[in-house]
């Protein structure tokens, strides 16, 4: 339930943007939100994850031109995305909390369509838009995670269904505040990667659906080809390379059946670090290869013991 602001109304929507050293992307994202159909009672929360570019100097006053109710939180040390999202979520006062990665330009009607759907279908606790590249080409209507293999697959909706059930929503998604109250927040031990499906699958156990509304759209300022480059495989952050392997196993351990866990452990748990290692070998990224196998080892430890080891993550 939204918090009463002391003025006879309740905040409907909280928009949380986490950002780090992407000032121009952030401004572009804010301009797209400014052109959106937003509820009257909307607040903006920007969590700056210890930026060193112009982002570090942004003030509340700088952003009031985009949305009237603004909070800017500058973190003194880097928290990474999951902690930053939780910081924003705990500060939020809205009935709905919309998380937007800073490298997105949202369609003017995206927000209103998400809220309309949420009001009409209260069983859905997590709702997101279809995702397109900057050039307008759609790349995601929903995603599934195969618990036998640990593979996440993005799909295009070939039906006329208004919503597609999804194993989590990446990039841009809206969560009812009541879901946080009932299920807790994002697991900060995961640090990054697989955090959205982990939260969605956990919420599903509490009876909340997760879906992507086909009529709502966001434009992700990224390139499909980046996925198979070192950057997309953890080359920019030590944590990501490690978590790409460890967290995949954590997801199977938490939500897979006994048979799925056995097949994954015997065949696919080592397949992923081996495949990634071969792909980055051509770039001579031996540092990433080491992290992949450390993540593999800690993932297997979690599968066997339930202990989430994160001692190798740079903090």
C-alpha positions as CSV (number, residue, x, y, z in Angstrom):
1,X,0.0,0.0,0.0
2,X,1.3,3.4,-0.9
3,X,2.4,5.7,1.9
4,X,0.2,8.7,2.8
5,X,2.3,11.9,2.2
6,X,0.5,13.9,4.8
7,X,-1.3,16.0,2.2
8,X,-4.4,13.8,1.8
9,X,-2.9,11.7,-1.1
10,X,-0.8,8.6,-1.6
11,X,2.2,8.2,-3.8
12,X,1.2,6.0,-6.8
13,X,4.5,5.5,-8.5
14,X,8.2,5.5,-7.5
15,X,10.7,5.4,-10.3
16,X,14.1,4.1,-9.2
17,X,17.1,4.6,-11.5
18,X,20.5,3.2,-10.5
19,X,23.4,4.7,-12.4
20,X,27.2,4.8,-12.5
21,X,29.4,6.9,-14.8
22,X,26.8,7.2,-17.5
23,X,25.7,10.8,-17.3
24,X,24.5,11.2,-20.9
25,X,22.6,7.9,-20.7
26,X,20.9,9.0,-17.5
27,X,19.8,12.3,-19.0
28,X,18.4,10.6,-22.1
29,X,16.5,8.2,-19.9
30,X,15.1,11.1,-17.8
31,X,14.0,13.0,-20.9
32,X,12.1,9.9,-22.1
33,X,10.4,9.7,-18.7
34,X,9.6,13.4,-18.8
35,X,7.6,12.8,-22.0
36,X,5.8,9.8,-20.5
37,X,2.2,9.7,-19.2
38,X,3.0,9.5,-15.5
39,X,0.5,9.5,-12.6
40,X,0.2,12.8,-10.9
41,X,1.7,11.5,-7.7
42,X,5.0,10.1,-9.0
43,X,8.4,10.4,-7.4
44,X,11.9,9.9,-8.8
45,X,14.7,8.3,-6.9
46,X,18.2,8.3,-8.5
47,X,20.8,6.1,-6.8
48,X,24.3,7.1,-8.0
49,X,26.6,4.2,-7.4
50,X,29.7,6.2,-6.6
51,X,30.2,7.8,-10.0
52,X,33.3,9.8,-11.0
53,X,31.8,11.6,-14.0
54,X,29.3,14.5,-14.0
55,X,26.8,12.2,-12.3
56,X,28.5,12.8,-9.0
57,X,27.5,16.4,-9.0
58,X,23.8,16.0,-9.8
59,X,21.5,17.5,-7.2
60,X,17.8,17.2,-6.5
61,X,17.3,20.7,-8.0
62,X,18.9,19.6,-11.3
63,X,16.3,16.9,-11.8
64,X,13.1,18.6,-10.8
65,X,12.6,19.7,-14.4
66,X,12.0,16.1,-15.2
67,X,9.8,15.0,-12.3
68,X,8.6,17.2,-9.4
69,X,9.3,14.9,-6.5
70,X,13.0,13.9,-6.6
71,X,15.5,12.2,-4.3
72,X,19.2,11.8,-5.3
73,X,21.3,9.4,-3.3
74,X,25.0,9.6,-3.9
75,X,26.9,6.5,-2.6
76,X,30.4,7.1,-1.3
77,X,31.6,3.6,-2.3
78,X,30.4,1.4,-5.1
79,X,27.5,-0.9,-4.1
80,X,26.8,-2.6,-7.4
81,X,23.3,-2.8,-8.9
82,X,21.5,-5.1,-6.4
83,X,22.4,-3.1,-3.3
84,X,21.6,0.1,-5.2
85,X,18.2,-1.1,-6.2
86,X,17.4,-2.2,-2.7
87,X,18.5,1.3,-1.4
88,X,16.1,2.9,-3.9
89,X,13.3,0.4,-3.1
90,X,13.5,1.0,0.7
91,X,13.4,4.7,0.1
92,X,10.4,4.5,-2.3
93,X,6.9,5.5,-1.1
94,X,4.8,4.4,-4.1
95,X,2.2,1.7,-4.5
96,X,4.3,0.6,-7.5
97,X,8.1,0.8,-7.8
98,X,9.4,1.1,-11.4
99,X,13.1,0.2,-11.9
100,X,14.6,1.6,-15.0
101,X,18.2,0.9,-16.0
102,X,19.8,4.2,-17.1
103,X,20.5,3.1,-20.7
104,X,16.9,3.0,-21.6
105,X,14.6,5.3,-23.5
106,X,11.0,4.4,-22.5
107,X,8.1,4.7,-24.8
108,X,5.8,7.6,-23.8
109,X,2.9,5.2,-23.0
110,X,5.0,2.5,-21.4
111,X,4.4,3.5,-17.8
112,X,0.7,4.1,-18.1
113,X,0.2,0.7,-19.8
114,X,2.1,-1.0,-17.0
115,X,0.0,0.7,-14.3
116,X,-3.2,0.0,-16.2
117,X,-2.4,-3.7,-16.4
118,X,-1.3,-3.8,-12.7
119,X,-4.6,-2.3,-11.6
120,X,-6.6,-4.7,-13.7
121,X,-4.6,-7.8,-12.8
122,X,-3.6,-7.7,-9.1
123,X,-2.2,-11.2,-9.2
124,X,0.8,-10.0,-11.1
125,X,3.3,-8.6,-8.7
126,X,6.1,-8.0,-11.3
127,X,5.3,-6.4,-14.6
128,X,7.6,-5.3,-17.4
129,X,7.6,-4.0,-21.0
130,X,8.6,-5.6,-24.2
131,X,12.2,-4.8,-25.0
132,X,13.7,-3.4,-28.2
133,X,17.2,-2.4,-29.3
134,X,17.8,1.3,-30.0
135,X,17.1,0.7,-33.7
136,X,13.6,-0.4,-32.8
137,X,14.1,-4.2,-33.3
138,X,12.3,-6.1,-30.7
139,X,14.4,-8.7,-28.8
140,X,12.4,-9.8,-25.8
141,X,8.7,-10.4,-24.9
142,X,9.4,-12.9,-22.2
143,X,12.2,-15.2,-20.9
144,X,12.4,-18.7,-19.6
145,X,15.1,-20.5,-17.6
146,X,15.7,-24.2,-18.3
147,X,16.4,-25.8,-14.9
148,X,18.0,-28.8,-16.6
149,X,20.6,-26.7,-18.4
150,X,20.6,-23.3,-16.6
151,X,20.1,-21.6,-19.9
152,X,18.1,-18.4,-20.1
153,X,16.2,-17.9,-23.4
154,X,14.5,-14.8,-24.6
155,X,11.4,-15.2,-26.6
156,X,9.2,-13.1,-29.0
157,X,5.5,-13.4,-28.4
158,X,4.0,-14.8,-31.6
159,X,0.4,-14.8,-30.2
160,X,-2.1,-12.1,-29.5
161,X,-1.8,-12.4,-25.8
162,X,-1.6,-9.1,-24.0
163,X,0.8,-10.5,-21.4
164,X,3.5,-13.3,-21.5
165,X,4.4,-15.0,-18.2
166,X,8.2,-14.7,-17.7
167,X,10.9,-16.1,-15.4
168,X,11.8,-12.6,-14.3
169,X,12.0,-9.3,-16.2
170,X,15.4,-7.7,-16.8
171,X,16.4,-4.1,-17.5
172,X,13.0,-2.3,-16.8
173,X,10.3,-3.7,-14.5
174,X,7.6,-2.6,-12.1
175,X,7.0,-4.3,-8.7
176,X,4.1,-3.8,-6.3
177,X,5.4,-2.5,-3.0
178,X,3.4,-5.2,-1.2
179,X,5.6,-7.8,-2.9
180,X,8.7,-6.4,-1.1
181,X,6.7,-6.3,2.1
182,X,5.9,-10.0,1.8
183,X,8.9,-11.4,0.1
184,X,11.8,-9.2,1.1
185,X,14.2,-7.4,-1.2
186,X,16.6,-8.5,-3.9
187,X,19.2,-11.0,-2.6
188,X,22.3,-8.9,-2.2
189,X,24.5,-12.0,-1.9
190,X,23.9,-12.6,-5.7
191,X,25.6,-9.2,-6.4
192,X,24.6,-9.1,-10.1
193,X,23.2,-11.4,-12.9
194,X,20.2,-13.6,-12.3
195,X,19.0,-11.3,-9.6
196,X,15.7,-10.5,-11.3
197,X,14.6,-14.1,-12.0
198,X,15.7,-15.0,-8.5
199,X,13.3,-12.4,-7.1
200,X,10.5,-13.3,-9.5
201,X,10.7,-17.1,-8.8
202,X,10.8,-16.4,-5.1
203,X,7.7,-14.1,-5.4
204,X,6.0,-16.8,-7.5
205,X,6.1,-19.1,-4.4
206,X,4.1,-16.5,-2.6
207,X,1.5,-16.4,-5.3
208,X,2.6,-13.4,-7.4
209,X,2.8,-13.7,-11.2
210,X,5.5,-12.1,-13.3
211,X,4.7,-11.0,-16.8
212,X,5.7,-8.8,-19.7
213,X,3.0,-6.6,-21.3
214,X,3.4,-6.7,-25.1
215,X,1.9,-3.2,-25.6
216,X,4.4,-1.5,-23.3
217,X,7.8,-0.9,-24.8
218,X,11.3,0.2,-23.8
219,X,14.2,0.9,-26.0
220,X,17.4,-0.5,-24.6
221,X,20.5,1.4,-25.8
222,X,22.6,-1.7,-26.3
223,X,23.7,-4.0,-29.1
224,X,22.9,-7.7,-29.5
225,X,26.5,-8.4,-30.6
226,X,27.8,-7.2,-27.2
227,X,26.5,-10.5,-25.6
228,X,29.3,-12.5,-27.1
229,X,32.1,-10.0,-26.5
230,X,34.2,-9.9,-23.3
231,X,32.1,-6.9,-22.1
232,X,28.9,-9.0,-22.2
233,X,30.7,-11.9,-20.6
234,X,32.0,-10.1,-17.5
235,X,34.9,-8.3,-19.0
236,X,34.1,-4.9,-17.4
237,X,33.5,-6.2,-13.9
238,X,35.2,-8.9,-12.0
239,X,32.0,-9.6,-10.1
240,X,30.0,-10.2,-13.2
241,X,32.4,-12.8,-14.7
242,X,32.3,-14.7,-11.4
243,X,28.5,-14.3,-10.9
244,X,27.6,-15.4,-14.4
245,X,28.8,-18.9,-13.4
246,X,28.0,-19.1,-9.7
247,X,24.5,-17.6,-9.8
248,X,23.3,-19.8,-12.7
249,X,23.9,-22.8,-10.4
250,X,22.3,-21.0,-7.4
251,X,19.1,-20.5,-9.5
252,X,18.9,-24.2,-10.3
253,X,19.7,-25.2,-6.7
254,X,16.9,-22.9,-5.4
255,X,14.2,-23.6,-7.9
256,X,15.0,-26.8,-9.8
257,X,13.6,-30.2,-9.0
258,X,15.8,-33.0,-7.7
259,X,16.1,-34.5,-11.1
260,X,16.9,-31.1,-12.7
261,X,19.6,-30.5,-10.1
262,X,21.3,-33.9,-10.8
263,X,21.3,-33.5,-14.6
264,X,22.5,-29.9,-14.3
265,X,25.3,-30.8,-11.9
266,X,26.6,-33.8,-14.0
267,X,26.4,-32.2,-17.4
268,X,25.8,-28.5,-17.6
269,X,27.4,-27.0,-14.5
270,X,30.9,-27.4,-16.1
271,X,29.6,-26.8,-19.7
272,X,29.1,-23.1,-19.1
273,X,32.5,-22.1,-17.7
274,X,34.2,-24.3,-20.4
275,X,32.2,-22.6,-23.2
276,X,32.8,-19.1,-21.8
277,X,36.5,-19.8,-21.3
278,X,36.8,-20.9,-24.9
279,X,35.0,-17.8,-26.2
280,X,37.2,-15.3,-24.3
281,X,40.4,-17.2,-24.9
282,X,40.7,-15.6,-28.3
283,X,40.9,-12.2,-26.5
284,X,43.6,-13.7,-24.1
285,X,41.4,-12.8,-21.1
286,X,42.9,-15.4,-18.8
287,X,41.7,-13.3,-15.8
288,X,38.1,-14.0,-16.9
289,X,38.7,-17.7,-17.3
290,X,39.9,-17.9,-13.7
291,X,36.8,-16.1,-12.4
292,X,34.5,-18.4,-14.4
293,X,35.9,-21.5,-12.7
294,X,35.9,-19.9,-9.3
295,X,32.2,-19.1,-9.9
296,X,31.7,-22.7,-11.0
297,X,33.3,-24.1,-7.8
298,X,31.3,-21.8,-5.5
299,X,28.1,-22.7,-7.4
300,X,28.7,-26.4,-6.9
301,X,29.4,-25.7,-3.2
302,X,26.0,-23.9,-2.9
303,X,24.2,-26.8,-4.7
304,X,25.7,-29.3,-2.2
305,X,25.6,-27.3,1.0
306,X,23.3,-24.3,0.6
307,X,26.2,-22.0,1.5
308,X,26.4,-18.9,-0.7
309,X,30.1,-18.3,-0.9
310,X,31.1,-14.9,-2.2
311,X,34.6,-14.6,-0.9
312,X,36.1,-14.2,-4.4
313,X,34.0,-11.2,-5.3
314,X,35.8,-7.8,-5.3
315,X,34.0,-5.7,-2.8
